[in-house]
Amino acid sequence: MIDYSAALAVARIVQTGSFEKAARALNVTPSAISQRVRQLEERMGTVLIERGTPCIATEKGAWLCRHMELVGMLENDLLKHLPSLGAEQTGPTTVDIAVNADSLGTWFLPAAAAFAENSTVLLNITVDDQEHTAEALRRGRVLAAVTALAEPVAGCRTIPLGRLRYLATASPDFMRRHFPDGVTKETLTRAPALTFNQKDLLQSDWATNLLGETVSGPSHFLPSTHGFVDACLRSMGWCLNPIHLVRDHLAAGRLVELVPGAVLDVSLYWQVSRLAAGQFADLTNAVVEAARRELL
């Protein structure tokens, strides 16, 4: 049988980032937390937590944390129907989900807020590129994710959300300096772009779609969705921005499209663990409704 007091200790350490904070959350001593985890690791023959600042789960520890999230959601649901069983003893349940930065910066947060308004479940939202959020599902680090992967991850249910439209934008001054005669392979290899991180291929994909060949040019790295817009306005570089964030700037002439009408649409999907789908229905509904309002 699972030692749930030890499993809960692992989950709280990962959630809070330290043994001391987990001990305070569970009203026990740090030595008691440490002993529970050590005994569980010895029993399982594997390390569950990478000690550090903060403490993080190993791959097997992450699977145990996801199980405890499911247990917490089931317990909360049971107590709604059978309140005479008593009050919840382990604190609110925190659920881990992965979202790409551009969704979080445009349409996803209203969905999360709508869910949180009527739920006691807390959300731990991690950010990654839409091409890579599914990997967190595969590794058991999250129970649900917004992803560009249409094929279901093993054990997950997939729901199409729609397409997030991107426009290649720059300031008028940047266009005059770097693209005086239009966008070509030669000008793209010289004009500095903006890239979110090493996983970000949006600028490259847009250029490939436009020219039919791969183009490599200089780039600033800037890991901020809204920072992309600000950097464009300040003539720092050109980049792909979600249409939600630049439509007003385009209408006012503060930004222009590199090539009018040359858009890039990214299809997004909501993947959620089948084990959690029933308990996660309200969040799934909120995500789907928000996507239907905001995405193509």
Protein Blocks (a to p, Z undefined) as FASTA:
>chain_A
ZZfklmmmmmmmmmnopaklmmmmnopafklmmmmmmmmmmmnopafbdcdddddddfkl
mmmmmmmmmmmmmmmmmmmmmmmnopcfkbpadddddddfklmmmmmmmmmmmmmmmccb
dcddddddfklmmmmmmnopafbdcdfbfbdcehiacddfbjcdddddddfklmmmmmmn
opafklmmmmccddfblmlmklmmmmmmmnopacddddddddbfklmmmmmmnopaccdd
dfklmmmmmmnopaccfbghiacdddddddddfklmmmmmmmmmmmmmmmmmmmZZ
